[in-house]
Amino acid sequence: MTDSTAAALALGLYLFGLITAFGVRTWLHRRRSGSSGFRGLTGAPGSAEWWGGILFAAALVLGTAGPLLALTGITPPWPLPAGTHWAGLVVTVAGLLGVLAAQAGMGASWRIGVDATERTALVTTGAFALVRNPVFTAMLAALAGMVLLVPTPVSAAAPVVLLAAVELQVRCVEEPYLLRTHGDTYARYAARVGRFLPGIGRLRGCCEISIRRPAATTCCGRRLRISHIWWLPLDGAQLRNSLLKSPN
């Protein structure tokens, strides 16, 4: 496979992924539920939540720019061993299919962003029985495959930026929201199932979650300025509901 063919394939697959994972999925969700599922981005400018959204958008742009710049010859790909393009194609396709499958597995609970006032069903079956965030895992896999298809600095930056974005989104927005919403049920699930990879990133030890302002949430040893719940899973299964008062 030539570099130009690989770049054209990567661009086509990436655009297909964007259209299906965001456009088609939103259309289907609206048709079935009456809602688009889009909840927007949260957090004041400069906050962790805000940066998560900015970095997520930047990763999407980099994912498009990588193969496009390679295809036009502006950023020629690095030389890699024979067969690398084919390996990248397999990983990219598997990642895109994984995104679509994980989104479908969420059913009516699928959302883009978090509405703190909304309660959706907690999905723990299918791919969610292996990792808590299979959509993000599959997205990262797809972008990693794109790096093998189009090995340029721009393509390589895309999964790195996306990883930073989803770490902020998951740790600072989604996990605190799910703990507040589903309490002990989510605590037991998160203590059993890894965050992005099986067995890795399970919630153990201490984690402080705000019960008044999601933007004030911090984890593991950082002090809050408002009342909060101190979450301390024992043997990965218990949620201690003790209201504490943090110093100002």
C-alpha positions as CSV (number, residue, x, y, z in Angstrom):
1,M,0.0,0.0,0.0
2,T,1.4,3.4,-1.0
3,D,1.5,6.4,1.3
4,S,-1.0,8.3,-0.8
5,T,-3.4,5.3,-0.8
6,A,-3.1,4.9,3.0
7,A,-3.7,8.6,3.5
8,A,-6.8,8.5,1.3
9,L,-8.1,5.5,3.1
10,A,-7.5,7.1,6.5
11,L,-9.3,10.3,5.5
12,G,-12.3,8.4,4.1
13,L,-12.5,6.1,7.2
14,Y,-12.2,9.0,9.5
15,L,-14.9,11.1,7.9
16,F,-17.1,8.0,7.7
17,G,-16.6,7.6,11.5
18,L,-17.4,11.2,12.3
19,I,-20.6,11.1,10.2
20,T,-21.8,7.8,11.6
21,A,-20.7,8.1,15.3
22,F,-22.0,11.7,15.6
23,G,-24.4,12.5,12.8
24,V,-26.2,9.2,12.2
25,R,-26.2,8.3,15.9
26,T,-27.7,11.7,16.8
27,W,-30.4,11.3,14.1
28,L,-31.3,7.7,15.3
29,H,-31.4,8.8,18.9
30,R,-33.7,11.7,18.2
31,R,-35.9,9.5,16.1
32,R,-36.2,6.9,18.8
33,S,-36.3,9.1,21.9
34,G,-37.3,12.6,20.7
35,S,-34.0,14.0,22.0
36,S,-30.7,14.4,20.1
37,G,-28.7,13.2,23.1
38,F,-26.5,16.2,22.9
39,R,-26.0,17.9,26.2
40,G,-23.1,20.2,25.4
41,L,-20.0,20.9,27.3
42,T,-19.8,22.0,31.0
43,G,-17.5,24.0,33.1
44,A,-16.4,27.6,33.2
45,P,-13.6,28.7,30.8
46,G,-10.3,27.5,32.2
47,S,-11.8,24.7,34.3
48,A,-10.9,21.0,33.8
49,E,-14.3,20.3,32.2
50,W,-13.8,23.2,29.8
51,W,-10.4,22.0,28.8
52,G,-11.7,18.5,28.3
53,G,-14.2,19.9,25.7
54,I,-11.6,22.1,24.0
55,L,-9.1,19.2,23.8
56,F,-11.7,16.8,22.5
57,A,-12.6,19.2,19.7
58,A,-8.9,19.7,19.0
59,A,-8.4,15.9,18.7
60,L,-11.2,15.7,16.1
61,V,-9.6,18.4,14.1
62,L,-6.1,16.8,14.3
63,G,-7.6,13.5,13.2
64,T,-8.9,15.1,10.1
65,A,-5.8,17.2,9.4
66,G,-3.3,14.3,9.7
67,P,-4.4,12.3,6.6
68,L,-5.4,15.5,4.7
69,L,-2.0,17.1,5.1
70,A,-0.3,13.9,4.2
71,L,-2.5,13.5,1.1
72,T,-1.6,17.0,-0.1
73,G,2.1,16.4,0.6
74,I,2.4,19.2,3.2
75,T,3.5,16.7,6.0
76,P,5.0,13.6,4.3
77,P,4.6,10.4,6.4
78,W,7.6,8.9,8.3
79,P,9.0,5.8,6.8
80,L,7.8,2.7,8.6
81,P,8.3,-1.1,8.0
82,A,6.3,-2.9,5.3
83,G,2.9,-4.0,6.4
84,T,2.5,-1.2,8.9
85,H,-0.2,0.4,6.7
86,W,-2.2,-2.8,6.7
87,A,-1.9,-3.2,10.4
88,G,-3.1,0.4,10.8
89,L,-6.1,-0.3,8.5
90,V,-7.2,-3.3,10.6
91,V,-6.8,-1.3,13.9
92,T,-8.7,1.7,12.5
93,V,-11.6,-0.3,11.2
94,A,-11.8,-2.3,14.4
95,G,-11.8,0.9,16.4
96,L,-14.5,2.5,14.4
97,L,-16.7,-0.6,14.6
98,G,-16.1,-0.7,18.3
99,V,-17.3,2.9,18.7
100,L,-20.5,2.2,16.8
101,A,-21.1,-1.0,18.8
102,A,-20.5,0.6,22.1
103,Q,-22.8,3.5,21.2
104,A,-25.5,1.1,20.2
105,G,-25.0,-0.8,23.5
106,M,-25.9,2.4,25.5
107,G,-29.4,2.5,24.0
108,A,-31.5,5.3,25.5
109,S,-28.6,6.3,27.8
110,W,-26.4,7.5,25.0
111,R,-25.4,11.1,25.5
112,I,-22.8,13.7,24.3
113,G,-22.0,15.6,27.4
114,V,-23.6,15.5,30.8
115,D,-26.7,17.1,32.2
116,A,-26.3,17.1,36.0
117,T,-30.1,17.2,36.5
118,E,-30.8,14.2,34.3
119,R,-30.9,10.6,35.4
120,T,-30.2,7.9,32.8
121,A,-30.0,4.1,33.2
122,L,-26.5,2.8,34.2
123,V,-25.3,0.5,31.4
124,T,-23.0,-2.3,32.7
125,T,-23.5,-5.1,30.1
126,G,-21.9,-5.9,26.8
127,A,-18.7,-3.9,26.2
128,F,-19.4,-2.0,29.5
129,A,-18.8,-5.2,31.4
130,L,-15.2,-5.1,30.3
131,V,-14.5,-1.4,30.5
132,R,-16.5,1.6,31.8
133,N,-15.9,3.8,28.8
134,P,-15.7,1.5,25.7
135,V,-16.7,4.4,23.3
136,F,-13.6,6.3,24.3
137,T,-11.4,3.2,24.3
138,A,-12.5,2.4,20.7
139,M,-12.0,6.0,19.6
140,L,-8.5,6.0,20.9
141,A,-7.9,2.6,19.1
142,A,-9.2,4.1,15.9
143,L,-6.8,7.1,16.2
144,A,-3.9,4.8,17.0
145,G,-4.6,2.9,13.9
146,M,-4.6,6.2,11.9
147,V,-1.1,6.8,13.2
148,L,0.0,3.6,11.6
149,L,-1.9,4.4,8.4
150,V,-0.6,8.0,8.3
151,P,2.6,8.2,10.4
152,T,3.0,12.0,10.7
153,P,3.4,14.3,13.7
154,V,-0.2,15.6,13.3
155,S,-1.7,12.1,13.2
156,A,0.4,11.1,16.2
157,A,-0.8,14.2,18.2
158,A,-4.5,13.3,17.7
159,P,-4.7,10.2,20.1
160,V,-2.5,12.0,22.6
161,V,-4.8,15.0,22.7
162,L,-7.8,12.8,22.8
163,L,-6.5,10.8,25.7
164,A,-6.0,14.0,27.7
165,A,-9.5,15.1,26.8
166,V,-11.2,11.9,27.8
167,E,-9.2,11.7,31.0
168,L,-10.5,15.1,32.0
169,Q,-14.0,14.4,30.9
170,V,-14.3,11.1,32.6
171,R,-12.5,11.9,35.9
172,C,-13.9,15.4,36.4
173,V,-17.4,15.2,34.9
174,E,-18.7,11.8,34.2
175,E,-17.5,9.7,37.2
176,P,-18.6,12.3,39.8
177,Y,-22.0,12.6,38.1
178,L,-22.5,8.8,38.0
179,L,-21.4,8.5,41.6
180,R,-23.9,11.2,42.7
181,T,-26.7,9.7,40.5
182,H,-26.2,6.0,41.0
183,G,-24.4,5.9,44.3
184,D,-23.4,2.5,45.6
185,T,-24.4,0.8,42.4
186,Y,-21.9,2.7,40.4
187,A,-19.3,2.5,43.1
188,R,-19.4,-1.3,43.1
189,Y,-19.3,-1.3,39.3
190,A,-16.4,1.1,39.1
191,A,-14.5,-0.8,41.7
192,R,-14.9,-4.0,39.6
193,V,-14.4,-2.7,36.0
194,G,-11.5,-0.7,34.6
195,R,-11.8,2.8,33.2
196,F,-10.5,2.4,29.7
197,L,-8.8,-1.0,29.8
198,P,-9.9,-4.2,31.6
199,G,-8.8,-4.2,35.2
200,I,-7.0,-0.8,35.0
201,G,-8.4,2.4,36.5
202,R,-10.8,0.8,38.9
203,L,-12.0,3.2,41.6
204,R,-10.3,2.3,44.8
205,G,-9.1,4.4,47.8
206,C,-10.4,7.9,48.3
207,C,-12.4,10.0,46.0
208,E,-14.2,13.2,47.0
209,I,-17.4,14.1,45.1
210,S,-19.4,17.3,45.3
211,I,-23.1,17.1,46.1
212,R,-23.8,20.7,45.2
213,R,-21.6,21.8,42.3
214,P,-20.2,19.3,39.7
215,A,-17.5,21.9,38.8
216,A,-16.1,21.7,42.3
217,T,-15.4,18.0,42.2
218,T,-11.9,16.8,42.9
219,C,-10.4,13.4,43.5
220,C,-8.0,11.7,46.0
221,G,-6.8,14.0,48.6
222,R,-7.6,17.4,47.1
223,R,-9.7,19.7,49.4
224,L,-13.1,21.0,48.4
225,R,-14.5,24.3,49.5
226,I,-18.1,23.0,50.0
227,S,-19.8,20.1,51.6
228,H,-19.0,16.8,49.9
229,I,-19.3,13.0,50.2
230,W,-16.1,11.1,51.1
231,W,-16.2,8.0,49.0
232,L,-14.1,5.1,50.4
233,P,-14.8,1.7,48.8
234,L,-13.9,-1.1,51.1
235,D,-13.0,-4.3,49.3
236,G,-14.2,-2.5,46.2
237,A,-17.9,-2.7,47.3
238,Q,-18.8,-0.2,49.9
239,L,-19.8,3.5,49.7
240,R,-19.4,5.3,53.0
241,N,-22.1,8.0,53.1
242,S,-20.5,10.5,55.6
243,L,-21.1,14.1,55.0
244,L,-18.1,16.1,55.9
245,K,-17.5,19.8,56.0
246,S,-14.3,21.0,54.1
247,P,-12.3,24.0,55.4
248,N,-12.8,27.1,53.4
